[in-house]
């Protein structure tokens, strides 16, 4: 019985880790320095096809794609989050 108790947390940990998106799959890990900057910096950048720049109130589909870059911008035009999904 003791083996089962120890194995269960390991199995649960594996499931949780699989659900966390890899920030490198879409390049978000290397773009975290954009957070806090004005969204106007994005104009000079070459972003991958399919990149979403998400503004407040904007409709966004909930489909998941680990290779899609998402950039959240707040009402003041500041980048608040860069993520894959």
N, C-alpha and C positions, 0 to 999 in steps of 0.2 A: 504494500500500500504506500509506503514511503516513496518509492520510485515514481508512482503516479502523481503524488503531490508535488514533487520537484519538476517533473516533466511538464505539467500543466502551465506554470508561469513561462517556461521557455517557449512553448507552442504559442501562447498568447502574445508574447513579445515578438515573435516572428510575424504574426499577423498584423500587428500594429506597425511594425517597421515597413512592411510591404505597402501600406496605405499612404505613407508619407512621400510626397513627390520629391524627386531628386532635383534640387535647384540647378543642377548642371545640365539636365536634359534639354533645357531650352535656352541656356545661357544666362539665366537669372542670377546665378551665383557671382558671376563676373560683372554684374551691372548694379550691384547693391549701392554703389557710390552715387547713383542717381537719386536715391531717396533723400528728400529734403530740397532738391534743386527745382528750379522753375521748369515747367513742362516745355518751354520754348527750346530747351537744349535738344529735345527729341527731333526737331526739324532738321538739324545738321547731321543726324545719325542715319545710318543705313540699318533698318530693322528688318528682321526676317519676315517673309510673306506670312500673313496670318496673325501677326502681332496685334494684340488688342490694347488700345489705350482707352482705359475705362474712366469715364468722368461721372460725377454725381448724378444720379437719376437715370443714367443710361441703361437700357435694357441689354442684358448679357445672357447668352445661353449658358446652361449649366452642364453642358457636355464637357468631359474631361479629356485633355490631350496633354500628356507630359512634355511634349515638344513645343507647345504653344507658349509664347512669351506674353505675359499680361503685365500692364503697367497701370496702376491706379493713380489718378490725379484728383486732388481735392478741389473744392469750390474756389480756392484762391490760386489755382493753377500750379500747385506744388505737387511733386511726385511723392506719394505716400507709401507705395509698395511696388515691388518688382518680383514677380513670381511665375512659376510654371503651372499650367493647368488648363 
